[in-house]
Amino acid sequence: MALPYNTIPILTGEVAEEFNRQVEYNSKYLAGSQYSAEKEAWCRSIIENSRLDQLKRTSSK
């Protein structure tokens, strides 16, 4: 049985340095990557409420 041969790309030189700069910038200035349990619970409640509303609308027709 033959195993597939896959190479893993490795960043070196200028490309690696630019990647690290981008990572640092994104972690510092892009707040969308921060996790908040409170915001997740709020979003889940919106989804659940929308499902209930959809069920009410379809059953009333």
PyRosetta script that sets phi, psi and omega in degrees:
from pyrosetta import init, pose_from_sequence

init()
pose = pose_from_sequence("MALPYNTIPILTGEVAEEFNRQVEYNSKYLAGSQYSAEKEAWCRSIIENSRLDQLKRTSSK")
pose.set_psi(1, 128.9)
pose.set_omega(1, -179.4)
pose.set_phi(2, -91.7)
pose.set_psi(2, 139.0)
pose.set_omega(2, 176.7)
pose.set_phi(3, -97.3)
pose.set_psi(3, 140.4)
pose.set_omega(3, 178.7)
pose.set_phi(4, -68.0)
pose.set_psi(4, 144.6)
pose.set_omega(4, -178.9)
pose.set_phi(5, -106.7)
pose.set_psi(5, 112.2)
pose.set_omega(5, 178.9)
pose.set_phi(6, -118.6)
pose.set_psi(6, 137.4)
pose.set_omega(6, 175.9)
pose.set_phi(7, -96.6)
pose.set_psi(7, 146.9)
pose.set_omega(7, 177.3)
pose.set_phi(8, -104.5)
pose.set_psi(8, 121.0)
pose.set_omega(8, -179.0)
pose.set_phi(9, -68.8)
pose.set_psi(9, 139.3)
pose.set_omega(9, 179.4)
pose.set_phi(10, -124.2)
pose.set_psi(10, 127.6)
pose.set_omega(10, 180.0)
pose.set_phi(11, -82.3)
pose.set_psi(11, 135.5)
pose.set_omega(11, 179.1)
pose.set_phi(12, -138.2)
pose.set_psi(12, 160.2)
pose.set_omega(12, 172.8)
pose.set_phi(13, 63.1)
pose.set_psi(13, -135.3)
pose.set_omega(13, -177.5)
pose.set_phi(14, -60.3)
pose.set_psi(14, -38.9)
pose.set_omega(14, -178.5)
pose.set_phi(15, -63.8)
pose.set_psi(15, -43.1)
pose.set_omega(15, 179.6)
pose.set_phi(16, -65.3)
pose.set_psi(16, -40.7)
pose.set_omega(16, 178.9)
pose.set_phi(17, -65.2)
pose.set_psi(17, -42.3)
pose.set_omega(17, 178.3)
pose.set_phi(18, -64.7)
pose.set_psi(18, -39.9)
pose.set_omega(18, 177.8)
pose.set_phi(19, -60.4)
pose.set_psi(19, -45.6)
pose.set_omega(19, 179.1)
pose.set_phi(20, -63.6)
pose.set_psi(20, -39.1)
pose.set_omega(20, 176.9)
pose.set_phi(21, -62.5)
pose.set_psi(21, -42.7)
pose.set_omega(21, 179.4)
pose.set_phi(22, -65.3)
pose.set_psi(22, -39.9)
pose.set_omega(22, 178.3)
pose.set_phi(23, -62.1)
pose.set_psi(23, -45.6)
pose.set_omega(23, 179.7)
pose.set_phi(24, -64.0)
pose.set_psi(24, -42.3)
pose.set_omega(24, 178.8)
pose.set_phi(25, -62.6)
pose.set_psi(25, -47.6)
pose.set_omega(25, -178.1)
pose.set_phi(26, -62.3)
pose.set_psi(26, -42.2)
pose.set_omega(26, -179.1)
pose.set_phi(27, -69.1)
pose.set_psi(27, -27.1)
pose.set_omega(27, -177.2)
pose.set_phi(28, -87.2)
pose.set_psi(28, -39.4)
pose.set_omega(28, -170.1)
pose.set_phi(29, -111.2)
pose.set_psi(29, -12.9)
pose.set_omega(29, -178.6)
pose.set_phi(30, -103.8)
pose.set_psi(30, 100.9)
pose.set_omega(30, -174.5)
pose.set_phi(31, -74.6)
pose.set_psi(31, -13.7)
pose.set_omega(31, -178.1)
pose.set_phi(32, -64.1)
pose.set_psi(32, -15.4)
pose.set_omega(32, -178.8)
pose.set_phi(33, -89.0)
pose.set_psi(33, 0.0)
pose.set_omega(33, -179.6)
pose.set_phi(34, -84.7)
pose.set_psi(34, 135.6)
pose.set_omega(34, -179.3)
pose.set_phi(35, -90.4)
pose.set_psi(35, 135.5)
pose.set_omega(35, 175.8)
pose.set_phi(36, -135.0)
pose.set_psi(36, 118.4)
pose.set_omega(36, 179.8)
pose.set_phi(37, -64.3)
pose.set_psi(37, -34.6)
pose.set_omega(37, 179.3)
pose.set_phi(38, -64.7)
pose.set_psi(38, -43.7)
pose.set_omega(38, 179.0)
pose.set_phi(39, -67.4)
pose.set_psi(39, -36.1)
pose.set_omega(39, 178.0)
pose.set_phi(40, -65.2)
pose.set_psi(40, -43.2)
pose.set_omega(40, 178.4)
pose.set_phi(41, -62.9)
pose.set_psi(41, -39.8)
pose.set_omega(41, 178.5)
pose.set_phi(42, -63.0)
pose.set_psi(42, -44.1)
pose.set_omega(42, 179.2)
pose.set_phi(43, -65.1)
pose.set_psi(43, -41.4)
pose.set_omega(43, 178.7)
pose.set_phi(44, -64.0)
pose.set_psi(44, -36.5)
pose.set_omega(44, 178.5)
pose.set_phi(45, -67.2)
pose.set_psi(45, -36.5)
pose.set_omega(45, 177.0)
pose.set_phi(46, -63.4)
pose.set_psi(46, -44.3)
pose.set_omega(46, 180.0)
pose.set_phi(47, -63.3)
pose.set_psi(47, -45.7)
pose.set_omega(47, -179.4)
pose.set_phi(48, -63.2)
pose.set_psi(48, -43.2)
pose.set_omega(48, 178.9)
pose.set_phi(49, -63.6)
pose.set_psi(49, -36.5)
pose.set_omega(49, 179.9)
pose.set_phi(50, -69.7)
pose.set_psi(50, -35.6)
pose.set_omega(50, 176.3)
pose.set_phi(51, -64.7)
pose.set_psi(51, -43.7)
pose.set_omega(51, 178.6)
pose.set_phi(52, -62.5)
pose.set_psi(52, -41.7)
pose.set_omega(52, 179.5)
pose.set_phi(53, -63.6)
pose.set_psi(53, -40.9)
pose.set_omega(53, 178.5)
pose.set_phi(54, -63.6)
pose.set_psi(54, -41.5)
pose.set_omega(54, 179.1)
pose.set_phi(55, -64.6)
pose.set_psi(55, -40.6)
pose.set_omega(55, 178.3)
pose.set_phi(56, -62.9)
pose.set_psi(56, -42.6)
pose.set_omega(56, -178.2)
pose.set_phi(57, -66.8)
pose.set_psi(57, -41.3)
pose.set_omega(57, -178.3)
pose.set_phi(58, -72.8)
pose.set_psi(58, -33.3)
pose.set_omega(58, 180.0)
pose.set_phi(59, -76.8)
pose.set_psi(59, -23.7)
pose.set_omega(59, -179.8)
pose.set_phi(60, -80.8)
pose.set_psi(60, -13.2)
pose.set_omega(60, -178.7)
pose.set_phi(61, -81.8)
pose.dump_pdb("model.pdb")
